[in-house]
Every structure is written in C-alpha cells, then in structure tokens.
C-alpha cells in the first residue's frame, strides 16, 4: 500500500514534469512529435538533435570567453580518432565539460555541423582557415580536404600571402606549392603588396629563389629590403644596413644583382651597406665588363618566366601539320641593330594534343663558334607564349647578342609533324631593335629558310 504522503510527492513530480514538457514544446513543437524521427533522413535527425540539444552528453567551453556548446559523444567518436581517444581511450576524460580555448564558438558549431551532417557549405572565405585548424586538431581528414581544395580554388591577390604563410605553418606542402605558383606567376603585383613584407623567412626565400618568379630584379631587391626593415622591427633591432644584412641572411643571395642595370646598381644598391665592399666590387666588375661567367655567390641565371619580347619573322602560318620533324636540322641566321639579350626561340608544334618533342637547340656566332647548346624534351600540350601552336625553348641563361654581327640558330626536333610559317620577312622591327634574317643553307637540312619553315620567334630583352 502506498502512503498518502508518497502519493502527494509523486503528484508534485508529475506536475513539474508536465510543466517542463509544456515549456519544451513551446520552444520546439516537434520535440514530442514522431515526424523528425520517422519522416526524416539520418542527417536531418542528427541536425535536429544537435540544434535542440536532445540527449546531449558532453559540453565544450569555447574561445576566450568560455561559451558553452553541447554535443553527443557518439557522433564525435564516430567521426574523429582524436575524439575517440578523448572519450574512449586509456586516458579518457573523466569530466563531461571540455575546455577548448583555441577554437571560437561559431567555428566549433561549423565543425559540428560538418560532423553531424557532412555539411561542407560551412566552408567559406571567412571560416576556412579556422576550420582547417580545427579539422587538423581533431584529425577530421575529409574536412581538411574540403578546406584545402577551397583554398586552392580561391587563391587570389588578396589572400595569396596569408594562405602561403598558413600552409607553411600547417605543413601543407601541396597547398604551399599551389600558392607559390600563383605568387611566382603574378610576381610583379604581389611583391608590391604590403602583405608580402610580413611573411616568414622560409616563405620569403622560396618566393625569390625561384627561376619562375615573374618580376624585375629591381623590384625583388626593393621588396627584400623592405622585408628586412619589418623583420628588424619585429625582432626589436635598430633598422640599419648592418642589421638588415643580418636578418636577410641567405635571402640576399637569391636577389639576382648580376641582371640589374648598371645605373640602378650604382644609384641604389651600392649606396647602402647591405652588400660588403668586396661583393659590390665584384658585381661592379661583372656589370661593367662582359656580364659573362660566374660572380659567386650571386645568381646570374635568367628567371625563365620573366616576360620577354617576341621577334616574329613570319606573316602567316600554314594551317596543317605537314612539316616533318624526324631529326633533320632547321636553321636561320640573323643580326640585330643594337645589342640584346637572347633568351631562346619559339617553335611550331603539332596540332595533336600532348605531342612531345625531343629538341636540341644550338647557337653559333659569325666565326662558327658554338655559343650554347641545350637539349630539351618538351610536352607541348600547353603553349606559354602568344600563339596557339607555339611553345618556347629557352637557353639555360640569356646570351648577349652583339649588334651588326650574324648569328645562326640551329634546331633539331624529333616528334610529330608540326605547323610551319610562311611569308617570312627579311627585316623585322621590334621597338628600337631591327632584326635582319638570311637563310643558312649550309646548316638547314630540313628546308627552313628566310621565307618558310620553322623557328618563327626569337625571344629577347633589351641589353641594359
């Protein structure tokens, strides 16, 4: 028999429960309905339970203010090895309140939305970096991939330096390389932006060390000098030439001083004490004399992606792949009215997709001395110069071409038949440089001459 006072207690508990249930139904009318359980997908049910805090059994205090967010251990354990170790491992957390001061509440909510519902729409330009950090912290590899792909697809001038720095910090090599490629390609614009001056030493060095950086060497020098000033300030060092040299360390040797105009070197570089007197003297000698040979420890090699000028000797191109490329030599001779730096040539390719060629490029002077010889295997699926059926073949470093002296270009190609030029011109004017072409019958065994054939373009830049 139940005593009356016990019945009274039970009635009071029932009344309290009913009041709570009424309050919950006002907050979420579907909570006691079967619709969300029986008429919904798994992800919809997960989302409903998370949003309405149904049966949550773990609390996180997030960010600097310790804001509370609740979740379900089961879901977290099923999606993350880190959460599994946290709740089920030999040193599992005994508390049901976990402090996470390094992730803000909104980012953690996005993380939960992905874990519960595979909702990758939470990744956007505002959340991606913080979400990538959270995904790496909890080893959620699928979310890492989503974040990294989003960053790769959205690299732009405004975020390139930030993504580069963060991918270096996260040790994301593929993303790092993608970002470097964007910066190298757009070097002129990027090096003038203020964000580049906040990069770490590793990132800065990788940018300016590459042959692929498309930037004038004067701009490269000015950028690293500005970067060294910022580094001095960060390290609480006085900003002076001696300290700038110290923070620059090996970065300085990737600035290609041998490619600078002599006037710029004299007026800007030599005035500062960042280079030693011996280094400046050696560079002066190199710039004032032949600009040939080595000037250790500085790099005199041309940055191959730097934009060069094109001397085009044909007025038209035959619209068919009929020019045989079976190892015979195409050759033509030329002279120029003023000294230039020659970077290489452009060749016609096949109309076939991804047609590879084995190429040997030689250059001879008027006395028949071989000045250079380069051997390349080129996959010409993409053309990097003006003209759909052209591709460049570059020297290892540019060669100085003297005025009023004839040089002969000889190319031996093995591969599919190629397009070829017609209506060749004996004289071509490019800016202040006039090129004159003559046939080289003693070397051309594949019928190329002034008026038809291969070697349609000379790549060059002014001699400064």
N, C-alpha and C positions, 0 to 999 in steps of 0.2 A: 504493500500500500504506500502511495506517495503522500507525504505530508503536505498540508496546505501551504506552509511557508515555502516549500520546494516548488510547488506549482506556481506560486507568485513570482519566484525568481525566474522560472522558465518563461513565464509570460512576458516579464520585462525584457528578457533576452530576445524573444521573438519580435517584440515591438521595435527594439533597437535595430535588429537585422532588417526589418521591413523598411524602417526609415532610411537606412544606408542604401538598400536596394533601390528605393524610390529616388534617392539623390543620384545614384549611379545611372539610373535610367534617364534622368533629366539631362545628365551630362552626355550620355551616349545611349540613345533609344534602342540601338541594335544590340546592345551588350547581352541582353537576355533573349534575343531572337536567335533562331537557328539559321537564319539566312546567311550570315557571314561564315558559318561552319559548313553548311550543306550546299550552298549555291555559289561558292567562290573557289578560285584556284588556290593552290598552296601558298603562292607568293602573296595573294590578296589576304589570306588568313594571317600569314606572318606579319604583314604590314598592319593589319587591324590590331593584332595583339600587341605589337610594339607601340603603336600610336596611342592605344587605350590602356597600356600598362597592365595587360591581363596576365596574371601569374608570373610576373617578373620576379627573378630571384637573385639579381646582382645589381649593385648600384655603383656607378662611377662618379667621382668628383673631378671635374674637368677644368682646365685652364687655371689662370692665376687667381680667379675668384672662387674656385671650388664648386661650380654649379653642378647639381646632381642630374644624372641621366641614368635611367634604369633599362635593363635588358634581360635576356634569357640565356643562361649558361649553355643550354643545349644547342642553341643556334650558333653561339660563338665558338663552342668546342668543335662543332661540325665543319666550320669554315676556316679555322686558323690553328696551326700547330702550336703557336705561342699561347693562345687562349686555352688550348687543351692542356699544355704543361702547367699553366697557371691554376687551372681548376681540378685537374686530374692527376698531375704528376706527383712524384715522391715528395716534392716540397711545395705542394699546392697551398694556395692562400687559405688561411683559416677564417678570414674576415669576409663578409659579404659586401664590404664597401672598399672599393679600389681607387686610390688616388692616381690621377693621370694629369699632372700639371703641365705637360709639354704639348697637349692637344686641346684646342679650344672646343667648346660645346657644339658649335654648328658643324665643325669638321667631323667630330665624332658621330653626330647624328647622320651626316652623309655616309660615313663609314658603315654605320648600322644599316642604313637603307640599302647599301650595296650587299651587305652580308645576308640580309633577310630576303631581299627581292631581286638580286642581281641588277639593281638599278644603276646603270652606268651613266645615266643622264646627270648624275650629281657631279660629274667631272666637267668643269668649265674653267675658263681662264682665271677666275678668282679663287677657285678651290684646288686646282690641280697640284700645286707644289705641296700644300699642306696634306692633301690626300696621299700623295706619293710617299711622303714621310711616314704617315700613319700606316699605309699598306706595307712599307718595308719594316716598320717596327713590329707589326703583328704577322709578318710573313704571309700576306694575302697576295700571292703571286699574280692571280688573274687581274686584280685591281691595279697592281704595279704595271702590268702590260697595257691596260687601258690608259693609265696616266701617261706612260711613256709614249704611246702611239699618239695621244692627243698633243703632247708637246712637239713631237716630230712633225706633225701635220700643221702646227700653228707657229713655227719659228718665224719671227719677223724682226724688223729693226728694233722695235720697242722692247722686245724680251730676249733677244739673242744672247746678250752678255749674262743676264740673270740665269737663263737656262744652262748656259755653259758652266757657270760657277756652281750651280746646284747639282748638275750631273757629275761634275768633278767631286763634289762633296759626297754624293751618294754612290760614287764609283760605278756610274752607269756608262760604260765605255761606248756602246752603240749610239746612245743619245748624245754623248760628248762629241763623237766623230761627226754626227749629223749637224750639230751646231757649229762645229769648226768649219765644215764645208760651206755653210751659209755665210759665216763671217769672212772666210777667205774670198769667196765669190764677190762679196759686197764690201771689200776691204776699205775702199776709199771713203764710203759713207760711215762704216762702223768706227773706224779709227778717229773720226772727227766727233763722235758722240761722247758725252761725259761719262757714261756708264762704263766704258772700257777702262777707264782710269782706276776703277775700284776692284778690278779683277785681281786674283791672287797671282803669285809669281809663276806658278805652273801654267795657268791659263794664258797669261800674257806671253810667256815664252813660246807656247805651242802655236799661238796666232802668228807671231812674227818670224818664227823659224822656218815656216813652210815656203816652198817654192810656189805653192798655189795661191799665195796671198796676192790679190789684185790691188796693189797700192803703190803709189810713188814713194821712192825711198826717203824723200824729204819728209813726207807725211809720217812714215814709220818712225823716223828719228824724233820728230816733234812729239809724237804720241808717247814714246817711251820716256822722253824727258819729263813730260807732264805726269806720267805714271809714277816716275821716281820721286817727284815732288810730293805726291799724295802719300807714297809709302813712307817718306821721311816724317811727314806729319803724323801718320798712324803710329809710327814707332817712337814718336816724341824726340826726333832728331832735328837738329837745325837743318834748314833747307839750304845746302850749299853744294858746290860741284863735287867736293870730296865725298860727302855723304850720299849724294845721288849715285856716284860711281859705285859705292859700296852696296847700295840696295839693288842696283841694276845687275850686279854680278855677271853671270854668263849671258844674260839677255842682251847686253850691249854688243856681243859678238855676232848676233843674228841680224843686226842692222847692217845693210849692205852698203857701207860707205864707199867702196870702190865703184859703185854705179851712180854716185851723185855727180852733178855738175861741179866742176872745179870752183866756180864762182860761189855757189851755195856753201860748199865746204869751207871756203876761205872766210866768208862773211858770217856764217852762223856756227858751224861746228868747231872750227879752230879757235874761236873767241872764248869758248868755255873750256874748263879744265877737267871735263869728264874723261876725255882721252888723255893718255900720257903723252909727253913731248915726243917720245920715240915712236909711238903709234901714229901721231899726227905727221911726223916727218916721213915715215914710210908711206902713208896714204898720199901725202903731197907728191912724193916721187912717182907713185903709181899714176895719179891723176894727171900729172904734168907731162908724163912721158908716154909710153906705149899703151898703157892700160892692158897689158898682156901679162901672162904668168900669174903667179900667186902673190898675195900680200897678206901673209899669215899674221894673225889668226882670223882675219876677216874673210867673208864670203864674197867672191866676185861673180858668182854664178847668177845668171839672169833668172828672175822669177817667171816661170814659164806661163803662168796665167795672166800676166800683165798684158793689157791691151796693146797690140802692135798695129802698125799701119799696113795696108794691103796695096801692093802694086799689081794690078790685074792687067795681064798682057793680051787677053782675048776679048773680042767684042761679043762673041757668042759661044754657045756650046751645042754640039751635036746631040740631039735628044735620043740617043740609043747607046747601049753598052757594046761598042764594036772595037774599042782599042785593046789590042792583045797585050796582056801583062804576063809574059812567060819567062822573064829574066833577061830580056834584051834591055839595052840602056836607052833612056830618054835623056836628051841633053840640049841645053841652050846657053848661049853666052850673053852677058850684059855688062854695061858700065853705068855709072851714075855721076851726076854733075857735081855733087858735094859728098863728103864722107858721110856714111851711115853705119848703123849697127844692124847687121843682118841676123835675124832670129831663126830663119828656116824658110820653108816653102809650103804651099798648099798643093795637094794632088787631087785629081779627079778619082772618084771611086765608082764601084758598080752600082747599078740600080737595085741589086739584090739586097735583102735585109740581112744585116750582120755579116757582110762579106769581109773576111780577114785577108790582110796582105803582109807579105814579108818584104821589107823595104830597106834598101841600102842607099843612103844619101851622101854624096861627096861634093866638095867644092874645091876648085883649082884656081890658082892665080894666073896671071898673064904669062909667067915663066913656067907654067905647067907643074908648079909645086902643089901638092895636096895640102890644103889648109885644115880640112876636117873630114871625118868620115863617121857617120852614125848608122847604126843598124837598129831597126825598129820592127816589131811585129804589132801591127795596128788592127784593132777591131773597129771597123768604120761604121758601126751601126748608128752612131750619133755624130753629126757634124758640129764642130765647136767654132766654126767660122762662118762668115756670110756666104750663103750659097748652099743649097740643099745637098749637092753631090760633091762637096769639097771637104777635105779633112787636113789638118796641119801635120807636118813632120818637122820637129824642132831640133836645132843643134843643142848640144849639152850646155853651151853658153854662147851668147851672141858674139859675132865676129865683126871686127872693124873692116869696112869696105872703103878703100881709098877712091877718091874721085879720078875720073879720066883714065881709068885702067880697067881692062876687061877681065871678068871672072867667068868661069864655066861651071854650071850646075849639072851634075850627072846623077840620075836616079835609076836604080834597077828595082823593079817591082815584080813579085811573083804572086799571082792570085787571079781572081775572075777578071774577065774583060771589063774595061771601065769606059765611062764617058770621056769625051775629049773636046778640046777647044777648036774654034775656027775663027777666021778673020783676025788673025794676030796683028798686033801693031809693032812697028819698029821703034816707035818713041812713045813713052807714057809719062805724063806729068803728074806727080803726087805732091801737092803742096809746093815746097821750094826745091823738090828733088826731081830731076829729069832722068828717067831711065832710057837707055838705048839697048835694043836687042839685036843680036845677029845669030845666025844658025851656027851650029857646031858639028859639021858633018863628020869630022874625024872621030867624034865620041858618040854621036847619036846613031845607034844601030836599030832603033825602033821607030824611025821616021819622024820623030819630033823635030820641028824647026820653028822659025820665027812665026810662021803663018798658021800652023796647025799642030795638034798633038797634046802632050802632057805638060806638067809644070806651069799651071796657069797663074800662080800668085807667088810673089816674093813678100815675105813678112819682114818688116824692118821698123826701126825707130830712128829719130834724128840723132846724129852724133853731137853730143853737147860738150 
